[in-house]
Amino acid sequence: MAEQVDTLIVGSGFAGLGAAVRLDEAGRRDWLMLEKADTLGGTWRDNVYPGCACDVESHLYSFSFFPNDEWTRTFARQSEIRSYLEDVADHFRLRDRIRFGAHVTGAEWDGAAWDVTLADGSALRARYVVFGTGALHEPAVPEIEGLERFAGAAFHSAQWDHTVDLRGKRVAVIGTGASAIQFVPAVAPETAHLTLFQRTAPWVLPKPDRPIRERTRRAFRRVPGLRRAYRTALYWRHEALVVGFLHPKIMSVVERAARLYLRRAFAGDPELRRAVTPDFTIGCKRILMSNDYYPALRRDDVTVETAGIARITERGVVTTDGVEHPCDVIVFGTGFRVGDGMSRMAITGRDGVKLADAWRDGPQAYHGTTVAGFPNLFTLVGPNTGLGHSSMVLMIESQLNYVLDAMALVDRNRAVAIDTRADAQDAHNAELQERLGSAVWGAGGCASWYLDENGRNRTLWPGYTFTFRNRTRRADPAAHELVA
């Protein structure tokens, strides 16, 4: 017989670890965490590229139930966030219930529980399954003709090959997303020449990053309520941005600041400034923050190439204008396959319905957390829970309130499971799409990874995080069906 457990948690990043802590606090200690890698940390374990850091302030990008007085920078670097997650696991004694090297490949609902299969052929049986796999863990490498023939090293930023020495090499960077603007300034001084292939210029704002002095950290430790007040101030400053995302005309204020930054950064080089100036409303794509990206682009040994890529040869990258750009290494800063990670698993719900079929027209859920037809299955950082303005940890904690209340609802009614009503899910998503269509992500004139192939935004939450928190505080019985 398969090993049995009440709750399986899939993934050991912020979402998975947060779920484990909250389950324990609720007295639901019969859980097991499955992690496909050999260590915990999720995206902060995988992304170890040079310059990797968070773009949300450290004191907001952490659990409310496990504050950290010792953040050393306003915006934490990858290693410090990874250490924080290790501290969470140690403090709450989670490690002995994490199974590493356990890659989930599928799950099937049999009317009473989930039969979960792993890549090694083993299986487990669980009443509840909580997917904390996140949205940014499947690297997206574009299909470019000839890539397999390239004679040099080629890798994605999320799979950085530290055995490749970039010193004195000609490096081609494909993509200008959030990762690229961090690693390009970090590696450009080492290379003989770096060519950045830009399809779409991002909007970039200065990053107010600075060290947090020891006396400040001491004050956080010693002055009651100071750290909480600081976090609260950060929170409301971020929430104030929402009105601009929902009403694109207001973003003109932010755009003026970004254009001023561009003018100052590229003073004396109007041609390069034009090349890196976006042609869409700020906020339509993710707003990036950096103090060293623009200076890196102005280096004599860095070239910004705006012509499209036609193919890759053994020696380099050929653009649509017929020019071959020789290179020794190619680094993809092309982001992730967002939103379809779960649908690629063999997940089968009630009446034999497969999640891949239910999501054929795009992933959707109820409050990004439950999916109609898939009882007792919860998705953290699920469809339409992403943010363009604040910390995803806030959303994860809100979702966990909903998950725990849904489980309690099952217990109170002595039911087997809870399932979301399809009509409630449809109505919820219709409301989301209506609001998203008039927001900057739909009306800002860009094509972004927020949108699916049909132009629908399956990624972002169109509103304030406190609104989401209120909506997920309880699992609404009217929107669900209890399975006896």
Helices and strands as residue ranges (DSSP letters): E 3-10, H 14-25, E 31-35, H 43-46, H 78-91, G 95-97, E 98-100, E 104-109, E 114-118, E 123-131, G 147-149, E 153-156, G 157-159, E 170-174, H 180-187, E 193-197, E 204-205, H 214-222, H 226-239, H 242-246, G 248-251, H 252-265, H 270-275, E 288-289, H 293-297, E 302-305, E 309-312, E 316-319, E 324-326, E 329-332, G 342-344, E 346-348, G 350-352, H 355-358, E 377-379, H 392-412, E 417-420, H 422-438, H 440-443, H 465-471, G 477-479, E 480-483
